[in-house]
Amino acid sequence: MTFFLLNILLSLAWIILTAQFSMFNLIIGYLLGFAVLWITQYRREAVPTYFKKIPQVASFLIYFVWEVIMSNLRVTRDVISLRPRFRPGIVAIKLDARTAAEISLLANLISLTPGTLSLDVSGDRKVLYIHAMYIREAELFKRRIKEDMERRVMEVLR
């Protein structure tokens, strides 16, 4: 039985014990289950990858929500202002991501971020074409996508 399934079962047991089914209670049960599983596995030499992936996923979600909020603020400021500051352009980014899941997740997250849109992936799946509203320096934009978003997507999925 995997640790994720055990964690879900522990969170459901928590809901049954408290007799309150709510999303908040489910999250509390999940966190408590995670703590119990981590404590029971603490003395083992090899730490299961589950205990490394959950913090990575949480960190990635916090990063992505922050990016969406900041992008929304930037686009909103531009829409409201009398002098827009956007400089649109299309950029080709060489990918380190190789699997279809990594490329799809990266492309979809880019498209979900306001002000950017994934246009296409090359036939050999080595280049991703992105349209962005704010490109002051193309190299800086490419580096932000590669070092921030692509790196985090690969950490979560590998």
PyMOL commands that set and color helices and strands:
alter all, ss='L'
color gray80, all
select helices_A, chain A and resi 3-18+23-41+50-80+100-112+138-157
alter helices_A, ss='H'
color red, helices_A
select strands_A, chain A and resi 89-94+116-121+127-132
alter strands_A, ss='S'
color yellow, strands_A
deselect
rebuild
show_as cartoon
